[in-house]
Amino acid sequence: MMNSNGSRKSPGRIAPTSSNQRGGQTKLMPLLSIAARWLLGPRKTSHRSGMRFGAIGIAAGIVALIVVMSVMNGLQRQYIDSLLETTSFHVRVTVDSSHLAAVMYALKSNSLVRSVTPFYETNLLANTESIGRQAVVRVMWISPGDAARDTGFCRALHMNPAHVQKSLEGGMLMGAEAARVLGVVDGSTLSLRGAFVSPDEGIQQYSIEAPVSSLFKSGYYELDAGLAMLDPGRFGKTAIFAHAPTLGVKLKDPNRAEELASAFAHKQGVQGVESWNEYNRSFFSALRTEKIVMFFLVSIIFAVVAINIHYSMRRNIARKARDLAILSAFGASKRAISAIFTFEGLLIGALGALFGIGIGVPVARNVDAIINAVIGALEWILSLVRRFGLIARVPDLRIFSPSVFYIDGIPSHIMSSDIAIIAIFAIVFPVLAVRLAYRRYRTASPLEVLRSE
């Protein structure tokens, strides 16, 4: 048989096709179908079992990460909310006395602002003369009306607005832990001593005698152990009232604090503006570092699972050498075969992420109830054992016992950004493990494999 240019063409030969051409003509769906059949096919194989355990390991790692990060977020949010709603505020503005009214009006007229509260603060030495106890407390002078109108402030103290206003009008509102240290209760009189520097007379001392009208417990130990509040109209005859008060600004959206700070930084009469990020920089940096370190420590689970997937896949690829050689003989390129294993790694990660998120989110939302149910069951079993005289008493099995910890439950707050990052990690690790496992077999010759078969 002659071709168009007159040369003879062999009747039984097929023109060779380059691997790049074959790879370009290969569709993704057949490759994905092969990967799904190897991973989820009805026939039980060691390959399928190994990959299934890999997906289960990924799911377990996701559940652990979601629960750990949610509990950490819950604890941090509890402390941050207490701090921002009481002493920190979202934005703190210091102003010149002559421009105080104008700046307050401008702030209250701003659409971002929720409330504006003038206050004074300083550290004073609290002394209980009857029993001789002393402690340094942070004293805030805040108007009873302003405090009562700030619903976030009252909520952080776990008090209703009417109670807050009545307490400040009657005397001192103090943290429960500070009162315990000083040995005072409702109705006790506390002496507060401080000092200021006078340009004419040097260091001058002053003291305030105030009755303790009520105690609050915010749930944040640093506040409860070191904060006291007074009415400036009744206890405001001190030297610190010679200058204008600090304006505590709370926003509808705390994340826009930098925007408001930038808008008022150069306004006439404003001497300084600090957002809550700047004012609590060291505290929030420590929390952020703790969260990042904890995330990477717990994500080691993914690395361990990925190593197991890698070695399991290496063994399975060796067993599938004949199948891979047949695929190559039928025209599949090395890139296409590599894509099959990439899809398999994606399926492992996606299935693990799906099941892990599906289990981890409900567990994280109800972690306190789940732990309390387990503890209740254990205490019931121990009470039965006690009836038989095998143990003397039932111990306190609560994880956060009030005798040791300052919280009585496990708070939880799930953040969608954390779940997204965890899911990405869960998918990337198996893909890398599978691709690295196949890499060493890419140079294997299909002809040699089939000949050995």
C-alpha positions as CSV (number, residue, x, y, z in Angstrom):
1,M,0.0,0.0,0.0
2,M,1.4,3.4,-1.0
3,N,0.8,6.6,0.7
4,S,0.4,10.1,-0.9
5,N,4.1,10.7,-1.3
6,G,4.8,7.4,-2.9
7,S,6.4,5.5,0.1
8,R,5.2,2.2,1.3
9,K,3.2,2.1,4.5
10,S,3.0,-1.0,6.7
11,P,-0.6,-2.3,7.0
12,G,-0.6,-3.3,10.6
13,R,1.2,-0.3,12.3
14,I,-0.4,2.6,14.1
15,A,1.3,6.0,14.0
16,P,2.9,6.7,17.4
17,T,1.4,9.4,19.6
18,S,3.6,11.5,21.9
19,S,2.9,11.4,25.6
20,N,2.1,15.1,25.7
21,Q,-0.5,14.6,22.9
22,R,-2.1,11.7,24.8
23,G,-2.0,13.7,28.1
24,G,-3.7,16.6,26.4
25,Q,-6.4,14.4,24.9
26,T,-7.1,12.6,28.3
27,K,-10.3,13.9,29.9
28,L,-10.4,14.6,33.6
29,M,-13.7,12.7,34.3
30,P,-12.3,9.2,33.4
31,L,-9.3,9.9,35.6
32,L,-11.5,11.0,38.5
33,S,-13.7,7.9,37.9
34,I,-10.7,5.6,38.2
35,A,-9.5,7.3,41.4
36,A,-13.0,7.0,42.9
37,R,-13.2,3.3,41.9
38,W,-9.9,2.5,43.5
39,L,-10.9,4.4,46.7
40,L,-14.6,3.6,46.9
41,G,-15.1,0.6,44.7
42,P,-17.2,-2.4,46.0
43,R,-14.3,-4.8,46.0
44,K,-12.4,-4.9,49.2
45,T,-8.6,-4.4,48.8
46,S,-5.7,-3.4,51.0
47,H,-5.5,-0.2,49.0
48,R,-9.0,0.7,49.8
49,S,-8.7,-0.2,53.4
50,G,-5.5,1.8,53.8
51,M,-7.0,4.9,52.2
52,R,-10.2,4.6,54.3
53,F,-8.1,4.6,57.5
54,G,-6.3,7.6,56.1
55,A,-9.6,9.5,55.6
56,I,-10.7,8.5,59.1
57,G,-7.4,9.8,60.5
58,I,-8.0,13.1,58.7
59,A,-11.5,13.3,60.0
60,A,-10.2,12.6,63.6
61,G,-7.6,15.4,63.2
62,I,-10.3,17.8,62.0
63,V,-12.6,17.0,64.9
64,A,-9.7,17.5,67.4
65,L,-8.7,20.8,65.8
66,I,-12.2,22.2,65.6
67,V,-13.0,21.4,69.2
68,V,-9.6,22.7,70.5
69,M,-9.8,25.9,68.5
70,S,-13.5,26.5,69.3
71,V,-12.8,26.2,73.1
72,M,-9.8,28.4,72.8
73,N,-11.9,31.0,70.9
74,G,-14.6,30.8,73.5
75,L,-12.2,31.4,76.4
76,Q,-10.5,34.3,74.5
77,R,-13.8,35.8,73.5
78,Q,-15.1,35.7,77.0
79,Y,-12.0,37.6,78.3
80,I,-11.9,40.0,75.3
81,D,-15.6,40.9,75.6
82,S,-15.3,41.6,79.3
83,L,-12.2,43.8,78.7
84,L,-13.6,45.8,75.8
85,E,-17.0,46.4,77.5
86,T,-15.5,47.6,80.8
87,T,-12.1,49.3,81.0
88,S,-10.6,49.1,77.5
89,F,-13.5,50.4,75.3
90,H,-13.2,50.1,71.5
91,V,-11.6,53.5,71.1
92,R,-10.2,55.8,73.9
93,V,-10.0,59.5,73.1
94,T,-8.2,62.1,75.2
95,V,-9.2,65.7,74.6
96,D,-8.4,69.2,75.6
97,S,-10.9,70.6,78.2
98,S,-11.9,73.5,76.0
99,H,-13.0,71.2,73.2
100,L,-14.6,68.4,75.3
101,A,-18.2,69.2,74.4
102,A,-17.5,69.6,70.6
103,V,-15.6,66.3,70.4
104,M,-18.3,64.5,72.3
105,Y,-20.9,65.8,70.0
106,A,-18.9,64.8,66.9
107,L,-18.4,61.3,68.3
108,K,-22.1,60.8,69.2
109,S,-23.1,62.1,65.7
110,N,-20.9,59.5,64.0
111,S,-22.8,56.6,62.4
112,L,-20.2,54.1,63.7
113,V,-20.5,55.0,67.3
114,R,-22.8,53.1,69.8
115,S,-22.0,55.1,73.0
116,V,-19.6,57.7,74.4
117,T,-18.7,57.5,78.1
118,P,-16.5,60.1,79.9
119,F,-14.5,58.6,82.7
120,Y,-11.4,59.1,84.9
121,E,-9.1,56.3,86.1
122,T,-6.1,55.8,88.2
123,N,-4.5,53.2,90.5
124,L,-5.1,53.7,94.3
125,L,-4.2,51.8,97.4
126,A,-7.2,50.3,99.0
127,N,-7.0,49.8,102.8
128,T,-9.4,48.0,105.2
129,E,-8.5,49.6,108.5
130,S,-10.6,47.2,110.5
131,I,-8.6,44.1,109.6
132,G,-5.5,45.8,108.1
133,R,-5.6,44.5,104.6
134,Q,-4.3,46.4,101.6
135,A,-4.4,46.0,97.8
136,V,-3.8,48.1,94.7
137,V,-7.1,48.6,92.8
138,R,-7.8,50.3,89.5
139,V,-10.5,53.0,90.2
140,M,-12.8,54.3,87.5
141,W,-14.9,57.3,88.0
142,I,-18.0,56.9,85.8
143,S,-21.4,58.5,85.9
144,P,-24.2,56.2,87.1
145,G,-26.4,57.3,84.3
146,D,-23.7,56.7,81.6
147,A,-23.0,53.3,83.1
148,A,-26.7,52.3,83.1
149,R,-27.2,53.5,79.5
150,D,-24.3,51.3,78.3
151,T,-25.9,47.9,78.0
152,G,-22.7,46.2,77.0
153,F,-21.0,47.5,80.2
154,C,-23.9,46.2,82.4
155,R,-23.9,42.8,80.5
156,A,-20.1,42.4,81.1
157,L,-20.6,42.9,84.8
158,H,-23.6,40.4,84.8
159,M,-25.8,43.1,86.3
160,N,-28.9,44.8,85.1
161,P,-28.7,48.6,84.3
162,A,-30.9,49.6,87.2
163,H,-28.7,47.7,89.7
164,V,-25.6,49.3,88.3
165,Q,-27.0,52.8,88.5
166,K,-28.3,52.2,92.1
167,S,-24.9,50.7,93.2
168,L,-22.9,53.7,91.8
169,E,-25.3,56.2,93.4
170,G,-25.0,54.4,96.8
171,G,-21.2,54.1,96.9
172,M,-18.5,51.8,95.4
173,L,-19.1,49.1,92.8
174,M,-16.2,46.6,93.3
175,G,-15.0,43.3,91.9
176,A,-15.8,40.2,94.0
177,E,-12.2,39.0,94.0
178,A,-10.9,42.3,95.1
179,A,-13.4,42.4,97.9
180,R,-12.4,38.9,99.0
181,V,-8.7,39.9,99.1
182,L,-9.5,43.0,101.2
183,G,-12.0,41.2,103.3
184,V,-15.0,43.5,102.7
185,V,-18.7,42.9,102.0
186,D,-21.6,45.0,101.0
187,G,-21.9,47.9,103.4
188,S,-18.2,47.9,104.4
189,T,-16.3,51.2,104.2
190,L,-13.1,51.2,102.2
191,S,-10.3,53.8,102.3
192,L,-8.6,54.7,99.0
193,R,-5.3,56.6,99.0
194,G,-3.4,58.1,96.2
195,A,-0.9,60.8,95.3
196,F,-0.3,63.5,92.7
197,V,2.4,65.9,91.7
198,S,1.7,69.5,92.3
199,P,3.9,72.1,90.4
200,D,3.9,74.3,93.4
201,E,3.9,71.9,96.4
202,G,5.4,68.7,95.0
203,I,4.0,65.3,95.8
204,Q,0.6,65.6,97.5
205,Q,-1.5,62.8,99.0
206,Y,-5.2,62.4,99.1
207,S,-7.7,59.8,100.4
208,I,-11.3,58.8,99.8
209,E,-13.6,57.1,102.1
210,A,-16.3,55.1,100.3
211,P,-18.8,52.5,101.3
212,V,-19.0,49.3,99.2
213,S,-22.5,49.2,97.8
214,S,-22.3,46.2,95.6
215,L,-20.0,43.5,94.1
216,F,-19.8,42.3,90.6
217,K,-18.3,39.2,89.0
218,S,-17.5,39.5,85.3
219,G,-15.9,36.1,84.8
220,Y,-12.5,37.7,84.0
221,Y,-10.3,37.4,87.0
222,E,-8.1,40.4,86.3
223,L,-11.1,42.7,86.3
224,D,-12.8,41.1,89.3
225,A,-9.5,41.2,91.3
226,G,-8.5,44.8,90.6
227,L,-11.4,47.1,89.5
228,A,-13.5,49.5,91.5
229,M,-15.9,52.1,90.2
230,L,-17.1,55.4,91.8
231,D,-19.5,58.2,91.0
232,P,-17.5,61.3,90.0
233,G,-20.3,63.6,91.2
234,R,-20.0,62.2,94.8
235,F,-16.3,61.2,95.0
236,G,-14.8,63.5,92.5
237,K,-12.9,66.0,94.6
238,T,-9.4,64.9,93.7
239,A,-6.6,66.3,91.7
240,I,-7.0,64.0,88.7
241,F,-10.2,65.9,87.9
242,A,-8.2,69.0,87.0
243,H,-7.9,67.8,83.4
244,A,-10.6,66.6,81.0
245,P,-11.9,63.0,81.2
246,T,-11.0,60.3,78.8
247,L,-13.8,59.5,76.4
248,G,-14.6,55.7,76.1
249,V,-16.1,55.1,72.7
250,K,-17.9,51.9,71.8
251,L,-18.8,51.0,68.2
252,K,-21.5,49.1,66.5
253,D,-18.7,47.1,64.8
254,P,-15.5,46.8,66.9
255,N,-13.6,45.8,63.8
256,R,-14.0,49.4,62.5
257,A,-12.1,50.9,65.4
258,E,-9.1,51.8,63.3
259,E,-11.3,53.6,60.9
260,L,-12.8,55.8,63.6
261,A,-9.4,56.4,65.2
262,S,-8.0,57.6,61.9
263,A,-11.0,59.9,61.4
264,F,-10.5,61.6,64.8
265,A,-6.7,61.5,65.1
266,H,-6.2,65.0,63.7
267,K,-9.5,66.6,64.8
268,Q,-9.2,69.9,66.7
269,G,-8.9,69.4,70.4
270,V,-8.1,65.7,70.3
271,Q,-4.8,65.0,72.1
272,G,-4.7,61.2,71.5
273,V,-6.7,58.3,70.0
274,E,-6.1,54.6,70.8
275,S,-8.0,51.7,69.3
276,W,-8.6,48.6,71.3
277,N,-5.9,46.8,69.3
278,E,-3.3,49.4,70.2
279,Y,-4.4,49.8,73.9
280,N,-4.3,46.0,74.5
281,R,-1.4,45.2,72.1
282,S,0.6,43.0,74.4
283,F,-2.4,41.1,75.7
284,F,-3.9,40.4,72.2
285,S,-0.5,39.5,70.8
286,A,-0.1,36.9,73.5
287,L,-3.5,35.4,72.7
288,R,-2.8,35.4,69.0
289,T,0.6,33.7,69.5
290,E,-1.0,31.1,71.8
291,K,-3.7,30.3,69.2
292,I,-1.2,30.0,66.3
293,V,1.1,27.7,68.4
294,M,-1.8,25.6,69.5
295,F,-3.0,25.3,65.9
296,F,0.3,24.0,64.6
297,L,0.8,21.7,67.5
298,V,-2.6,20.0,67.0
299,S,-2.1,20.0,63.2
300,I,0.7,17.6,63.7
301,I,-2.1,15.0,63.6
302,F,-2.4,15.8,59.9
303,A,1.4,15.3,59.4
304,V,1.3,11.9,61.1
305,V,-1.7,10.8,59.0
306,A,0.0,12.0,55.8
307,I,3.1,10.0,56.6
308,N,0.9,6.9,57.1
309,I,-0.9,7.6,53.8
310,H,2.4,8.1,52.0
311,Y,3.8,4.7,53.0
312,S,0.5,2.9,52.5
313,M,0.3,4.4,49.0
314,R,3.9,3.4,48.2
315,R,3.0,-0.2,48.9
316,N,-0.3,0.0,47.0
317,I,1.4,1.6,44.0
318,A,3.8,-1.3,43.9
319,R,0.9,-3.7,43.9
320,K,-0.8,-1.8,41.2
321,A,2.2,-1.8,38.9
322,R,0.5,-4.1,36.4
323,D,-2.7,-1.8,36.3
324,L,-0.6,1.2,35.8
325,A,1.4,-0.5,33.0
326,I,-1.8,-1.4,31.2
327,L,-3.0,2.1,31.5
328,S,0.2,3.3,30.0
329,A,0.0,0.7,27.2
330,F,-3.5,2.0,26.3
331,G,-2.2,5.5,25.9
332,A,-2.4,7.1,29.4
333,S,0.5,9.5,29.9
334,K,2.5,9.8,33.1
335,R,0.8,13.1,33.8
336,A,-2.6,11.4,33.5
337,I,-1.6,8.6,35.9
338,S,-0.2,11.2,38.3
339,A,-3.5,13.0,38.0
340,I,-5.3,9.8,39.1
341,F,-3.3,9.7,42.3
342,T,-3.8,13.5,42.8
343,F,-7.5,13.0,42.6
344,E,-7.3,10.1,45.0
345,G,-5.5,12.3,47.5
346,L,-8.1,15.0,47.0
347,L,-10.9,12.5,47.6
348,I,-9.2,11.3,50.8
349,G,-8.8,14.8,52.1
350,A,-12.3,15.9,51.0
351,L,-14.0,12.9,52.6
352,G,-12.0,13.3,55.8
353,A,-12.8,17.1,55.8
354,L,-16.5,16.4,55.2
355,F,-16.9,13.9,57.9
356,G,-14.6,15.7,60.3
357,I,-16.5,19.0,60.0
358,G,-19.8,17.2,60.1
359,I,-18.9,15.7,63.5
360,G,-16.6,18.4,64.8
361,V,-19.0,21.4,64.6
362,P,-21.8,19.7,66.6
363,V,-19.3,18.4,69.2
364,A,-17.7,21.9,69.5
365,R,-21.1,23.6,69.9
366,N,-22.1,21.2,72.7
367,V,-18.7,20.4,74.2
368,D,-19.7,21.6,77.7
369,A,-22.9,19.5,77.7
370,I,-21.1,16.4,76.4
371,I,-18.4,16.6,79.0
372,N,-20.9,17.2,81.8
373,A,-23.0,14.2,80.6
374,V,-19.9,12.0,80.7
375,I,-18.9,13.3,84.1
376,G,-22.4,12.8,85.4
377,A,-22.3,9.2,84.2
378,L,-18.9,8.6,85.8
379,E,-20.2,10.1,89.1
380,W,-23.3,7.8,89.0
381,I,-21.1,4.8,88.5
382,L,-18.8,5.9,91.4
383,S,-21.8,6.4,93.6
384,L,-22.9,2.8,93.0
385,V,-19.3,1.7,93.8
386,R,-19.4,3.7,97.0
387,R,-22.6,2.0,98.1
388,F,-20.7,-1.3,98.1
389,G,-18.0,0.2,100.3
390,L,-15.3,0.0,97.7
391,I,-14.5,3.8,97.9
392,A,-14.9,6.2,100.7
393,R,-16.4,9.2,98.7
394,V,-17.2,10.3,95.2
395,P,-14.5,12.8,94.1
396,D,-15.2,16.0,92.3
397,L,-14.7,15.0,88.6
398,R,-15.5,18.4,87.1
399,I,-12.8,19.6,84.7
400,F,-13.3,23.2,85.8
401,S,-14.0,22.8,89.4
402,P,-14.8,26.2,91.1
403,S,-12.4,25.3,93.9
404,V,-9.5,25.4,91.3
405,F,-10.6,27.4,88.3
406,Y,-12.3,30.7,87.9
407,I,-14.8,29.5,85.3
408,D,-17.5,26.9,85.8
409,G,-18.0,25.8,82.3
410,I,-16.3,25.4,78.9
411,P,-17.2,28.2,76.5
412,S,-17.1,27.6,72.8
413,H,-17.1,29.9,69.8
414,I,-16.8,28.5,66.2
415,M,-15.2,30.7,63.6
416,S,-15.8,30.0,59.9
417,S,-12.3,31.2,59.1
418,D,-10.7,28.6,61.4
419,I,-12.8,25.8,59.8
420,A,-11.8,26.9,56.3
421,I,-8.0,26.9,57.2
422,I,-8.4,23.4,58.9
423,A,-10.2,22.1,55.8
424,I,-7.4,23.4,53.5
425,F,-4.8,21.7,55.7
426,A,-6.8,18.5,55.6
427,I,-6.9,18.4,51.8
428,V,-3.4,19.6,51.1
429,F,-1.6,17.0,53.3
430,P,-3.1,13.9,51.6
431,V,-2.5,15.3,48.2
432,L,1.2,15.9,48.9
433,A,1.6,12.5,50.5
434,V,0.1,10.7,47.5
435,R,2.0,12.6,44.9
436,L,5.3,12.0,46.7
437,A,4.5,8.3,46.9
438,Y,3.9,8.1,43.1
439,R,7.0,10.2,42.3
440,R,9.4,7.3,42.7
441,Y,7.5,5.1,40.3
442,R,7.2,7.6,37.5
443,T,10.4,6.3,35.8
444,A,9.2,2.7,35.8
445,S,8.9,1.3,32.3
446,P,5.5,-0.3,31.4
447,L,7.2,-2.7,29.0
448,E,9.4,-4.1,31.8
449,V,6.5,-4.4,34.2
450,L,4.3,-6.3,31.7
451,R,7.3,-8.5,30.7
452,S,7.8,-9.5,34.4
453,E,4.1,-10.3,34.7
